[in-house]
Amino acid sequence: MIDKIKHTGDAASRVAEGIRGVDCAATVPGGDAGIPGSASMAKLAAVKQAWQSREQSFVSLLETHSASIDKAVQLYRSNEQA
């Protein structure tokens, strides 16, 4: 059972690493995209910023979850050996 718990933490780490490698915000075009002063560019910039923030938040939450699982596994194993 402890190994299954550990696998969930490992999976969270892998997902965090995958999200970190995707960088959805990088797909949003920057600059004026040939339409200087366009209102849509400000909206695209806002989307890009939101994606960057959300991606960072997801990665942070997954890494925190993984660390918590690892700590729990260590505690379970130390209690199991006692």
PDB file of N, CA, C and O in Angstrom:
ATOM      1  N   MET A   1       0.822  -1.191   0.000  1.00  0.00           N
ATOM      2  CA  MET A   1       0.000   0.000   0.000  1.00  0.00           C
ATOM      3  C   MET A   1       0.868   1.259   0.000  1.00  0.00           C
ATOM      4  O   MET A   1       0.554   2.237  -0.678  1.00  0.00           O
ATOM      5  N   ILE A   2       1.949   1.227   0.755  1.00  0.00           N
ATOM      6  CA  ILE A   2       2.827   2.394   0.828  1.00  0.00           C
ATOM      7  C   ILE A   2       3.429   2.675  -0.540  1.00  0.00           C
ATOM      8  O   ILE A   2       3.592   3.835  -0.919  1.00  0.00           O
ATOM      9  N   ASP A   3       3.759   1.638  -1.276  1.00  0.00           N
ATOM     10  CA  ASP A   3       4.317   1.839  -2.618  1.00  0.00           C
ATOM     11  C   ASP A   3       3.308   2.497  -3.547  1.00  0.00           C
ATOM     12  O   ASP A   3       3.678   3.324  -4.380  1.00  0.00           O
ATOM     13  N   LYS A   4       2.036   2.136  -3.411  1.00  0.00           N
ATOM     14  CA  LYS A   4       0.997   2.766  -4.233  1.00  0.00           C
ATOM     15  C   LYS A   4       0.884   4.252  -3.906  1.00  0.00           C
ATOM     16  O   LYS A   4       0.716   5.080  -4.801  1.00  0.00           O
ATOM     17  N   ILE A   5       0.976   4.581  -2.627  1.00  0.00           N
ATOM     18  CA  ILE A   5       0.942   5.988  -2.216  1.00  0.00           C
ATOM     19  C   ILE A   5       2.140   6.721  -2.819  1.00  0.00           C
ATOM     20  O   ILE A   5       2.008   7.831  -3.336  1.00  0.00           O
ATOM     21  N   LYS A   6       3.302   6.087  -2.747  1.00  0.00           N
ATOM     22  CA  LYS A   6       4.506   6.703  -3.309  1.00  0.00           C
ATOM     23  C   LYS A   6       4.357   6.929  -4.803  1.00  0.00           C
ATOM     24  O   LYS A   6       4.810   7.948  -5.324  1.00  0.00           O
ATOM     25  N   HIS A   7       3.732   5.998  -5.492  1.00  0.00           N
ATOM     26  CA  HIS A   7       3.546   6.143  -6.938  1.00  0.00           C
ATOM     27  C   HIS A   7       2.689   7.368  -7.273  1.00  0.00           C
ATOM     28  O   HIS A   7       2.898   8.003  -8.306  1.00  0.00           O
ATOM     29  N   THR A   8       1.726   7.703  -6.405  1.00  0.00           N
ATOM     30  CA  THR A   8       0.909   8.893  -6.670  1.00  0.00           C
ATOM     31  C   THR A   8       1.767  10.157  -6.572  1.00  0.00           C
ATOM     32  O   THR A   8       1.598  11.085  -7.363  1.00  0.00           O
ATOM     33  N   GLY A   9       2.671  10.195  -5.619  1.00  0.00           N
ATOM     34  CA  GLY A   9       3.581  11.336  -5.510  1.00  0.00           C
ATOM     35  C   GLY A   9       4.513  11.423  -6.704  1.00  0.00           C
ATOM     36  O   GLY A   9       4.780  12.511  -7.215  1.00  0.00           O
ATOM     37  N   ASP A  10       5.007  10.272  -7.146  1.00  0.00           N
ATOM     38  CA  ASP A  10       5.868  10.237  -8.332  1.00  0.00           C
ATOM     39  C   ASP A  10       5.110  10.724  -9.569  1.00  0.00           C
ATOM     40  O   ASP A  10       5.652  11.447 -10.405  1.00  0.00           O
ATOM     41  N   ALA A  11       3.849  10.313  -9.662  1.00  0.00           N
ATOM     42  CA  ALA A  11       3.026  10.732 -10.805  1.00  0.00           C
ATOM     43  C   ALA A  11       2.831  12.243 -10.790  1.00  0.00           C
ATOM     44  O   ALA A  11       2.892  12.885 -11.839  1.00  0.00           O
ATOM     45  N   ALA A  12       2.599  12.816  -9.617  1.00  0.00           N
ATOM     46  CA  ALA A  12       2.437  14.268  -9.518  1.00  0.00           C
ATOM     47  C   ALA A  12       3.707  14.986  -9.966  1.00  0.00           C
ATOM     48  O   ALA A  12       3.635  16.028 -10.617  1.00  0.00           O
ATOM     49  N   SER A  13       4.854  14.440  -9.623  1.00  0.00           N
ATOM     50  CA  SER A  13       6.126  15.031 -10.065  1.00  0.00           C
ATOM     51  C   SER A  13       6.261  14.980 -11.580  1.00  0.00           C
ATOM     52  O   SER A  13       6.711  15.940 -12.205  1.00  0.00           O
ATOM     53  N   ARG A  14       5.870  13.857 -12.163  1.00  0.00           N
ATOM     54  CA  ARG A  14       5.972  13.723 -13.619  1.00  0.00           C
ATOM     55  C   ARG A  14       5.023  14.690 -14.329  1.00  0.00           C
ATOM     56  O   ARG A  14       5.375  15.284 -15.348  1.00  0.00           O
ATOM     57  N   VAL A  15       3.829  14.838 -13.785  1.00  0.00           N
ATOM     58  CA  VAL A  15       2.867  15.780 -14.380  1.00  0.00           C
ATOM     59  C   VAL A  15       3.402  17.206 -14.278  1.00  0.00           C
ATOM     60  O   VAL A  15       3.317  17.973 -15.237  1.00  0.00           O
ATOM     61  N   ALA A  16       3.954  17.562 -13.118  1.00  0.00           N
ATOM     62  CA  ALA A  16       4.530  18.900 -12.946  1.00  0.00           C
ATOM     63  C   ALA A  16       5.637  19.134 -13.972  1.00  0.00           C
ATOM     64  O   ALA A  16       5.721  20.206 -14.571  1.00  0.00           O
ATOM     65  N   GLU A  17       6.473  18.139 -14.167  1.00  0.00           N
ATOM     66  CA  GLU A  17       7.559  18.254 -15.142  1.00  0.00           C
ATOM     67  C   GLU A  17       6.996  18.400 -16.560  1.00  0.00           C
ATOM     68  O   GLU A  17       7.524  19.164 -17.368  1.00  0.00           O
ATOM     69  N   GLY A  18       5.945  17.678 -16.845  1.00  0.00           N
ATOM     70  CA  GLY A  18       5.310  17.789 -18.160  1.00  0.00           C
ATOM     71  C   GLY A  18       4.714  19.161 -18.395  1.00  0.00           C
ATOM     72  O   GLY A  18       4.879  19.736 -19.471  1.00  0.00           O
ATOM     73  N   ILE A  19       4.028  19.686 -17.406  1.00  0.00           N
ATOM     74  CA  ILE A  19       3.447  21.027 -17.528  1.00  0.00           C
ATOM     75  C   ILE A  19       4.552  22.058 -17.710  1.00  0.00           C
ATOM     76  O   ILE A  19       4.431  22.977 -18.521  1.00  0.00           O
ATOM     77  N   ARG A  20       5.622  21.897 -16.955  1.00  0.00           N
ATOM     78  CA  ARG A  20       6.739  22.836 -17.056  1.00  0.00           C
ATOM     79  C   ARG A  20       7.304  22.843 -18.475  1.00  0.00           C
ATOM     80  O   ARG A  20       7.749  23.884 -18.958  1.00  0.00           O
ATOM     81  N   GLY A  21       7.292  21.704 -19.138  1.00  0.00           N
ATOM     82  CA  GLY A  21       7.850  21.604 -20.476  1.00  0.00           C
ATOM     83  C   GLY A  21       6.917  22.069 -21.582  1.00  0.00           C
ATOM     84  O   GLY A  21       7.367  22.279 -22.708  1.00  0.00           O
ATOM     85  N   VAL A  22       5.642  22.237 -21.297  1.00  0.00           N
ATOM     86  CA  VAL A  22       4.674  22.594 -22.330  1.00  0.00           C
ATOM     87  C   VAL A  22       4.743  24.081 -22.684  1.00  0.00           C
ATOM     88  O   VAL A  22       4.869  24.416 -23.862  1.00  0.00           O
ATOM     89  N   ASP A  23       4.666  24.960 -21.721  1.00  0.00           N
ATOM     90  CA  ASP A  23       4.725  26.413 -21.897  1.00  0.00           C
ATOM     91  C   ASP A  23       3.672  26.905 -22.891  1.00  0.00           C
ATOM     92  O   ASP A  23       3.999  27.428 -23.957  1.00  0.00           O
ATOM     93  N   CYS A  24       2.408  26.728 -22.522  1.00  0.00           N
ATOM     94  CA  CYS A  24       1.296  27.163 -23.372  1.00  0.00           C
ATOM     95  C   CYS A  24       1.380  28.652 -23.702  1.00  0.00           C
ATOM     96  O   CYS A  24       1.050  29.063 -24.814  1.00  0.00           O
ATOM     97  N   ALA A  25       1.815  29.450 -22.746  1.00  0.00           N
ATOM     98  CA  ALA A  25       1.880  30.899 -22.952  1.00  0.00           C
ATOM     99  C   ALA A  25       2.801  31.271 -24.106  1.00  0.00           C
ATOM    100  O   ALA A  25       2.606  32.306 -24.744  1.00  0.00           O
ATOM    101  N   ALA A  26       3.789  30.450 -24.375  1.00  0.00           N
ATOM    102  CA  ALA A  26       4.723  30.747 -25.463  1.00  0.00           C
ATOM    103  C   ALA A  26       4.057  30.667 -26.832  1.00  0.00           C
ATOM    104  O   ALA A  26       4.582  31.215 -27.801  1.00  0.00           O
ATOM    105  N   THR A  27       2.919  30.001 -26.930  1.00  0.00           N
ATOM    106  CA  THR A  27       2.232  29.889 -28.219  1.00  0.00           C
ATOM    107  C   THR A  27       1.436  31.136 -28.554  1.00  0.00           C
ATOM    108  O   THR A  27       1.033  31.322 -29.702  1.00  0.00           O
ATOM    109  N   VAL A  28       1.202  31.996 -27.567  1.00  0.00           N
ATOM    110  CA  VAL A  28       0.465  33.236 -27.806  1.00  0.00           C
ATOM    111  C   VAL A  28       1.424  34.234 -28.465  1.00  0.00           C
ATOM    112  O   VAL A  28       2.504  34.498 -27.937  1.00  0.00           O
ATOM    113  N   PRO A  29       1.031  34.782 -29.607  1.00  0.00           N
ATOM    114  CA  PRO A  29       1.932  35.711 -30.292  1.00  0.00           C
ATOM    115  C   PRO A  29       2.164  36.979 -29.476  1.00  0.00           C
ATOM    116  O   PRO A  29       1.283  37.434 -28.747  1.00  0.00           O
ATOM    117  N   GLY A  30       3.335  37.526 -29.607  1.00  0.00           N
ATOM    118  CA  GLY A  30       3.658  38.773 -28.942  1.00  0.00           C
ATOM    119  C   GLY A  30       3.721  39.908 -29.941  1.00  0.00           C
ATOM    120  O   GLY A  30       3.530  39.694 -31.138  1.00  0.00           O
ATOM    121  N   GLY A  31       3.983  41.095 -29.470  1.00  0.00           N
ATOM    122  CA  GLY A  31       4.085  42.248 -30.357  1.00  0.00           C
ATOM    123  C   GLY A  31       2.740  42.646 -30.911  1.00  0.00           C
ATOM    124  O   GLY A  31       1.699  42.309 -30.346  1.00  0.00           O
ATOM    125  N   ASP A  32       2.762  43.365 -32.018  1.00  0.00           N
ATOM    126  CA  ASP A  32       1.495  43.851 -32.575  1.00  0.00           C
ATOM    127  C   ASP A  32       0.905  42.917 -33.628  1.00  0.00           C
ATOM    128  O   ASP A  32      -0.190  43.162 -34.133  1.00  0.00           O
ATOM    129  N   ALA A  33       1.621  41.858 -33.957  1.00  0.00           N
ATOM    130  CA  ALA A  33       1.148  40.846 -34.919  1.00  0.00           C
ATOM    131  C   ALA A  33       0.678  41.491 -36.215  1.00  0.00           C
ATOM    132  O   ALA A  33      -0.258  41.007 -36.853  1.00  0.00           O
ATOM    133  N   GLY A  34       1.335  42.595 -36.608  1.00  0.00           N
ATOM    134  CA  GLY A  34       0.979  43.263 -37.858  1.00  0.00           C
ATOM    135  C   GLY A  34      -0.206  44.184 -37.765  1.00  0.00           C
ATOM    136  O   GLY A  34      -0.636  44.752 -38.770  1.00  0.00           O
ATOM    137  N   ILE A  35      -0.746  44.343 -36.564  1.00  0.00           N
ATOM    138  CA  ILE A  35      -1.909  45.218 -36.377  1.00  0.00           C
ATOM    139  C   ILE A  35      -1.592  46.187 -35.226  1.00  0.00           C
ATOM    140  O   ILE A  35      -2.104  46.013 -34.120  1.00  0.00           O
ATOM    141  N   PRO A  36      -0.759  47.196 -35.473  1.00  0.00           N
ATOM    142  CA  PRO A  36      -0.365  48.123 -34.411  1.00  0.00           C
ATOM    143  C   PRO A  36      -1.576  48.768 -33.724  1.00  0.00           C
ATOM    144  O   PRO A  36      -2.514  49.223 -34.379  1.00  0.00           O
ATOM    145  N   GLY A  37      -1.529  48.793 -32.393  1.00  0.00           N
ATOM    146  CA  GLY A  37      -2.592  49.432 -31.618  1.00  0.00           C
ATOM    147  C   GLY A  37      -3.861  48.627 -31.483  1.00  0.00           C
ATOM    148  O   GLY A  37      -4.843  49.117 -30.926  1.00  0.00           O
ATOM    149  N   SER A  38      -3.867  47.427 -31.968  1.00  0.00           N
ATOM    150  CA  SER A  38      -5.069  46.597 -31.925  1.00  0.00           C
ATOM    151  C   SER A  38      -5.442  46.252 -30.491  1.00  0.00           C
ATOM    152  O   SER A  38      -4.581  45.903 -29.683  1.00  0.00           O
ATOM    153  N   ALA A  39      -6.727  46.353 -30.181  1.00  0.00           N
ATOM    154  CA  ALA A  39      -7.213  45.995 -28.842  1.00  0.00           C
ATOM    155  C   ALA A  39      -7.039  44.503 -28.583  1.00  0.00           C
ATOM    156  O   ALA A  39      -6.896  44.080 -27.436  1.00  0.00           O
ATOM    157  N   SER A  40      -7.052  43.720 -29.634  1.00  0.00           N
ATOM    158  CA  SER A  40      -6.917  42.278 -29.446  1.00  0.00           C
ATOM    159  C   SER A  40      -5.534  41.917 -28.909  1.00  0.00           C
ATOM    160  O   SER A  40      -5.389  40.916 -28.206  1.00  0.00           O
ATOM    161  N   MET A  41      -4.515  42.717 -29.229  1.00  0.00           N
ATOM    162  CA  MET A  41      -3.169  42.419 -28.732  1.00  0.00           C
ATOM    163  C   MET A  41      -3.102  42.550 -27.217  1.00  0.00           C
ATOM    164  O   MET A  41      -2.433  41.754 -26.557  1.00  0.00           O
ATOM    165  N   ALA A  42      -3.780  43.536 -26.663  1.00  0.00           N
ATOM    166  CA  ALA A  42      -3.819  43.687 -25.204  1.00  0.00           C
ATOM    167  C   ALA A  42      -4.515  42.475 -24.575  1.00  0.00           C
ATOM    168  O   ALA A  42      -4.113  41.999 -23.514  1.00  0.00           O
ATOM    169  N   LYS A  43      -5.537  41.997 -25.228  1.00  0.00           N
ATOM    170  CA  LYS A  43      -6.249  40.822 -24.711  1.00  0.00           C
ATOM    171  C   LYS A  43      -5.378  39.576 -24.806  1.00  0.00           C
ATOM    172  O   LYS A  43      -5.364  38.752 -23.892  1.00  0.00           O
ATOM    173  N   LEU A  44      -4.655  39.440 -25.908  1.00  0.00           N
ATOM    174  CA  LEU A  44      -3.744  38.302 -26.035  1.00  0.00           C
ATOM    175  C   LEU A  44      -2.638  38.367 -24.983  1.00  0.00           C
ATOM    176  O   LEU A  44      -2.244  37.341 -24.429  1.00  0.00           O
ATOM    177  N   ALA A  45      -2.142  39.566 -24.710  1.00  0.00           N
ATOM    178  CA  ALA A  45      -1.116  39.726 -23.669  1.00  0.00           C
ATOM    179  C   ALA A  45      -1.679  39.315 -22.311  1.00  0.00           C
ATOM    180  O   ALA A  45      -0.972  38.703 -21.511  1.00  0.00           O
ATOM    181  N   ALA A  46      -2.946  39.645 -22.043  1.00  0.00           N
ATOM    182  CA  ALA A  46      -3.575  39.255 -20.783  1.00  0.00           C
ATOM    183  C   ALA A  46      -3.733  37.736 -20.700  1.00  0.00           C
ATOM    184  O   ALA A  46      -3.533  37.143 -19.640  1.00  0.00           O
ATOM    185  N   VAL A  47      -4.093  37.116 -21.821  1.00  0.00           N
ATOM    186  CA  VAL A  47      -4.217  35.650 -21.864  1.00  0.00           C
ATOM    187  C   VAL A  47      -2.858  35.013 -21.591  1.00  0.00           C
ATOM    188  O   VAL A  47      -2.748  34.066 -20.812  1.00  0.00           O
ATOM    189  N   LYS A  48      -1.833  35.542 -22.239  1.00  0.00           N
ATOM    190  CA  LYS A  48      -0.487  35.002 -22.067  1.00  0.00           C
ATOM    191  C   LYS A  48      -0.061  35.094 -20.609  1.00  0.00           C
ATOM    192  O   LYS A  48       0.474  34.133 -20.055  1.00  0.00           O
ATOM    193  N   GLN A  49      -0.293  36.239 -19.989  1.00  0.00           N
ATOM    194  CA  GLN A  49       0.076  36.422 -18.585  1.00  0.00           C
ATOM    195  C   GLN A  49      -0.716  35.479 -17.678  1.00  0.00           C
ATOM    196  O   GLN A  49      -0.165  34.911 -16.735  1.00  0.00           O
ATOM    197  N   ALA A  50      -2.000  35.315 -17.963  1.00  0.00           N
ATOM    198  CA  ALA A  50      -2.829  34.408 -17.157  1.00  0.00           C
ATOM    199  C   ALA A  50      -2.331  32.975 -17.275  1.00  0.00           C
ATOM    200  O   ALA A  50      -2.249  32.261 -16.276  1.00  0.00           O
ATOM    201  N   TRP A  51      -1.999  32.552 -18.485  1.00  0.00           N
ATOM    202  CA  TRP A  51      -1.496  31.183 -18.676  1.00  0.00           C
ATOM    203  C   TRP A  51      -0.188  30.970 -17.944  1.00  0.00           C
ATOM    204  O   TRP A  51       0.017  29.929 -17.320  1.00  0.00           O
ATOM    205  N   GLN A  52       0.699  31.953 -18.017  1.00  0.00           N
ATOM    206  CA  GLN A  52       1.976  31.832 -17.313  1.00  0.00           C
ATOM    207  C   GLN A  52       1.738  31.654 -15.818  1.00  0.00           C
ATOM    208  O   GLN A  52       2.354  30.802 -15.178  1.00  0.00           O
ATOM    209  N   SER A  53       0.849  32.458 -15.276  1.00  0.00           N
ATOM    210  CA  SER A  53       0.547  32.390 -13.839  1.00  0.00           C
ATOM    211  C   SER A  53      -0.088  31.049 -13.479  1.00  0.00           C
ATOM    212  O   SER A  53       0.281  30.429 -12.481  1.00  0.00           O
ATOM    213  N   ARG A  54      -1.026  30.613 -14.282  1.00  0.00           N
ATOM    214  CA  ARG A  54      -1.710  29.346 -13.981  1.00  0.00           C
ATOM    215  C   ARG A  54      -0.772  28.159 -14.104  1.00  0.00           C
ATOM    216  O   ARG A  54      -0.799  27.252 -13.273  1.00  0.00           O
ATOM    217  N   GLU A  55       0.059  28.164 -15.140  1.00  0.00           N
ATOM    218  CA  GLU A  55       1.011  27.061 -15.301  1.00  0.00           C
ATOM    219  C   GLU A  55       1.940  26.988 -14.097  1.00  0.00           C
ATOM    220  O   GLU A  55       2.190  25.907 -13.564  1.00  0.00           O
ATOM    221  N   GLN A  56       2.449  28.135 -13.673  1.00  0.00           N
ATOM    222  CA  GLN A  56       3.337  28.170 -12.512  1.00  0.00           C
ATOM    223  C   GLN A  56       2.607  27.696 -11.264  1.00  0.00           C
ATOM    224  O   GLN A  56       3.174  26.979 -10.440  1.00  0.00           O
ATOM    225  N   SER A  57       1.347  28.101 -11.128  1.00  0.00           N
ATOM    226  CA  SER A  57       0.551  27.685  -9.975  1.00  0.00           C
ATOM    227  C   SER A  57       0.323  26.178  -9.973  1.00  0.00           C
ATOM    228  O   SER A  57       0.462  25.531  -8.935  1.00  0.00           O
ATOM    229  N   PHE A  58      -0.029  25.612 -11.134  1.00  0.00           N
ATOM    230  CA  PHE A  58      -0.245  24.163 -11.225  1.00  0.00           C
ATOM    231  C   PHE A  58       1.026  23.400 -10.871  1.00  0.00           C
ATOM    232  O   PHE A  58       0.987  22.428 -10.117  1.00  0.00           O
ATOM    233  N   VAL A  59       2.151  23.848 -11.420  1.00  0.00           N
ATOM    234  CA  VAL A  59       3.423  23.180 -11.145  1.00  0.00           C
ATOM    235  C   VAL A  59       3.733  23.246  -9.659  1.00  0.00           C
ATOM    236  O   VAL A  59       4.139  22.249  -9.062  1.00  0.00           O
ATOM    237  N   SER A  60       3.545  24.404  -9.064  1.00  0.00           N
ATOM    238  CA  SER A  60       3.826  24.568  -7.636  1.00  0.00           C
ATOM    239  C   SER A  60       2.936  23.666  -6.784  1.00  0.00           C
ATOM    240  O   SER A  60       3.412  23.011  -5.857  1.00  0.00           O
ATOM    241  N   LEU A  61       1.647  23.636  -7.103  1.00  0.00           N
ATOM    242  CA  LEU A  61       0.725  22.783  -6.341  1.00  0.00           C
ATOM    243  C   LEU A  61       1.071  21.304  -6.482  1.00  0.00           C
ATOM    244  O   LEU A  61       1.030  20.559  -5.503  1.00  0.00           O
ATOM    245  N   LEU A  62       1.408  20.882  -7.686  1.00  0.00           N
ATOM    246  CA  LEU A  62       1.774  19.478  -7.892  1.00  0.00           C
ATOM    247  C   LEU A  62       3.068  19.122  -7.175  1.00  0.00           C
ATOM    248  O   LEU A  62       3.183  18.038  -6.602  1.00  0.00           O
ATOM    249  N   GLU A  63       4.043  20.025  -7.203  1.00  0.00           N
ATOM    250  CA  GLU A  63       5.300  19.766  -6.499  1.00  0.00           C
ATOM    251  C   GLU A  63       5.080  19.710  -4.987  1.00  0.00           C
ATOM    252  O   GLU A  63       5.672  18.876  -4.302  1.00  0.00           O
ATOM    253  N   THR A  64       4.228  20.597  -4.469  1.00  0.00           N
ATOM    254  CA  THR A  64       3.899  20.581  -3.042  1.00  0.00           C
ATOM    255  C   THR A  64       3.199  19.272  -2.669  1.00  0.00           C
ATOM    256  O   THR A  64       3.502  18.668  -1.640  1.00  0.00           O
ATOM    257  N   HIS A  65       2.270  18.844  -3.508  1.00  0.00           N
ATOM    258  CA  HIS A  65       1.566  17.573  -3.269  1.00  0.00           C
ATOM    259  C   HIS A  65       2.548  16.410  -3.269  1.00  0.00           C
ATOM    260  O   HIS A  65       2.498  15.544  -2.396  1.00  0.00           O
ATOM    261  N   SER A  66       3.434  16.397  -4.245  1.00  0.00           N
ATOM    262  CA  SER A  66       4.426  15.332  -4.328  1.00  0.00           C
ATOM    263  C   SER A  66       5.315  15.296  -3.095  1.00  0.00           C
ATOM    264  O   SER A  66       5.599  14.223  -2.563  1.00  0.00           O
ATOM    265  N   ALA A  67       5.753  16.457  -2.640  1.00  0.00           N
ATOM    266  CA  ALA A  67       6.593  16.521  -1.439  1.00  0.00           C
ATOM    267  C   ALA A  67       5.827  16.029  -0.215  1.00  0.00           C
ATOM    268  O   ALA A  67       6.391  15.341   0.636  1.00  0.00           O
ATOM    269  N   SER A  68       4.551  16.378  -0.123  1.00  0.00           N
ATOM    270  CA  SER A  68       3.726  15.919   1.000  1.00  0.00           C
ATOM    271  C   SER A  68       3.564  14.404   0.978  1.00  0.00           C
ATOM    272  O   SER A  68       3.637  13.749   2.018  1.00  0.00           O
ATOM    273  N   ILE A  69       3.346  13.856  -0.202  1.00  0.00           N
ATOM    274  CA  ILE A  69       3.219  12.402  -0.337  1.00  0.00           C
ATOM    275  C   ILE A  69       4.523  11.721   0.066  1.00  0.00           C
ATOM    276  O   ILE A  69       4.509  10.729   0.794  1.00  0.00           O
ATOM    277  N   ASP A  70       5.657  12.257  -0.409  1.00  0.00           N
ATOM    278  CA  ASP A  70       6.958  11.679  -0.049  1.00  0.00           C
ATOM    279  C   ASP A  70       7.166  11.687   1.459  1.00  0.00           C
ATOM    280  O   ASP A  70       7.668  10.721   2.033  1.00  0.00           O
ATOM    281  N   LYS A  71       6.776  12.788   2.094  1.00  0.00           N
ATOM    282  CA  LYS A  71       6.917  12.883   3.554  1.00  0.00           C
ATOM    283  C   LYS A  71       6.019  11.852   4.251  1.00  0.00           C
ATOM    284  O   LYS A  71       6.430  11.209   5.217  1.00  0.00           O
ATOM    285  N   ALA A  72       4.798  11.708   3.749  1.00  0.00           N
ATOM    286  CA  ALA A  72       3.878  10.731   4.333  1.00  0.00           C
ATOM    287  C   ALA A  72       4.429   9.313   4.177  1.00  0.00           C
ATOM    288  O   ALA A  72       4.352   8.510   5.107  1.00  0.00           O
ATOM    289  N   VAL A  73       4.978   9.010   3.018  1.00  0.00           N
ATOM    290  CA  VAL A  73       5.554   7.686   2.781  1.00  0.00           C
ATOM    291  C   VAL A  73       6.689   7.421   3.761  1.00  0.00           C
ATOM    292  O   VAL A  73       6.783   6.330   4.323  1.00  0.00           O
ATOM    293  N   GLN A  74       7.541   8.403   3.966  1.00  0.00           N
ATOM    294  CA  GLN A  74       8.645   8.246   4.921  1.00  0.00           C
ATOM    295  C   GLN A  74       8.114   7.977   6.330  1.00  0.00           C
ATOM    296  O   GLN A  74       8.636   7.121   7.044  1.00  0.00           O
ATOM    297  N   LEU A  75       7.077   8.713   6.723  1.00  0.00           N
ATOM    298  CA  LEU A  75       6.491   8.509   8.058  1.00  0.00           C
ATOM    299  C   LEU A  75       5.861   7.120   8.181  1.00  0.00           C
ATOM    300  O   LEU A  75       6.043   6.432   9.185  1.00  0.00           O
ATOM    301  N   TYR A  76       5.114   6.715   7.143  1.00  0.00           N
ATOM    302  CA  TYR A  76       4.504   5.385   7.161  1.00  0.00           C
ATOM    303  C   TYR A  76       5.566   4.294   7.269  1.00  0.00           C
ATOM    304  O   TYR A  76       5.425   3.347   8.043  1.00  0.00           O
ATOM    305  N   ARG A  77       6.618   4.441   6.491  1.00  0.00           N
ATOM    306  CA  ARG A  77       7.680   3.418   6.504  1.00  0.00           C
ATOM    307  C   ARG A  77       8.390   3.391   7.853  1.00  0.00           C
ATOM    308  O   ARG A  77       8.718   2.313   8.348  1.00  0.00           O
ATOM    309  N   SER A  78       8.632   4.539   8.453  1.00  0.00           N
ATOM    310  CA  SER A  78       9.309   4.546   9.757  1.00  0.00           C
ATOM    311  C   SER A  78       8.414   3.942  10.834  1.00  0.00           C
ATOM    312  O   SER A  78       8.910   3.279  11.745  1.00  0.00           O
ATOM    313  N   ASN A  79       7.117   4.159  10.745  1.00  0.00           N
ATOM    314  CA  ASN A  79       6.189   3.569  11.712  1.00  0.00           C
ATOM    315  C   ASN A  79       6.016   2.066  11.465  1.00  0.00           C
ATOM    316  O   ASN A  79       5.809   1.289  12.396  1.00  0.00           O
ATOM    317  N   GLU A  80       6.103   1.683  10.206  1.00  0.00           N
ATOM    318  CA  GLU A  80       5.972   0.267   9.865  1.00  0.00           C
ATOM    319  C   GLU A  80       7.151  -0.541  10.397  1.00  0.00           C
ATOM    320  O   GLU A  80       6.994  -1.699  10.783  1.00  0.00           O
ATOM    321  N   GLN A  81       8.326   0.072  10.414  1.00  0.00           N
ATOM    322  CA  GLN A  81       9.528  -0.604  10.881  1.00  0.00           C
ATOM    323  C   GLN A  81       9.613  -0.628  12.399  1.00  0.00           C
ATOM    324  O   GLN A  81      10.334  -1.450  12.964  1.00  0.00           O
ATOM    325  N   ALA A  82       8.893   0.252  13.059  1.00  0.00           N
ATOM    326  CA  ALA A  82       8.970   0.340  14.531  1.00  0.00           C
ATOM    327  C   ALA A  82       8.259  -0.816  15.208  1.00  0.00           C
ATOM    328  O   ALA A  82       8.232  -0.889  16.436  1.00  0.00           O
TER     329      ALA A  82
END
